Structure formats: C-alpha cells, structure tokens
C-alpha cells in the first residue's frame, strides 16, 4: 500500500449512473486524457466549488440541488 497526502490535490467528484456511485477523478497535468479514479470511502470530505458552471439551487418546494448553472445550460 502506498499513501499520499490528499490535501491540495485538485480533482473532480463524479457520479456514475451505471454503477450508481460517486468517485473522485484526478487528471494528469501533462496529459488531460490520462486520469486516475479513486473510490470514496471517507465519510466527510471538505469540498470547495471552483467552477462557474455550477450553481446551488433552491426549488419552490424547498428542495436543494447542486446543478449546472443557467448560464452553463444556455438559459441565461
């Protein structure tokens, strides 16, 4: 087993509709076509959203979702 500190690692939280699971993907800086996927086993992970393509939305029924922004979907 090799362990590497995770602090400062930039990656993406992804969801697979096929396996119905979330996972963490880290892209290779030199070749973005290469990446490593990690299963998520930690229960509490601090996340900072950096993309302008996402928005926190509160619906009329009070439900809350993290989704693509209206601008990203071409609705703005």
C-alpha positions, 0 to 999 in steps of 0.5 A: 500500500502506498499513501499520499497526502490528499490535501491540495490535490485538485480533482473532480467528484463524479457520479456514475449512473451505471454503477450508481456511485460517486468517485473522485477523478484526478487528471494528469497535468501533462496529459488531460486524457490520462486520469486516475479514479479513486473510490470514496470511502471517507465519510466527510470530505471538505469540498470547495466549488471552483467552477462557474458552471455550477450553481446551488439551487433552491426549488419552490418546494424547498428542495436543494440541488447542486446543478449546472448553472443557467448560464452553463445550460444556455438559459441565461 
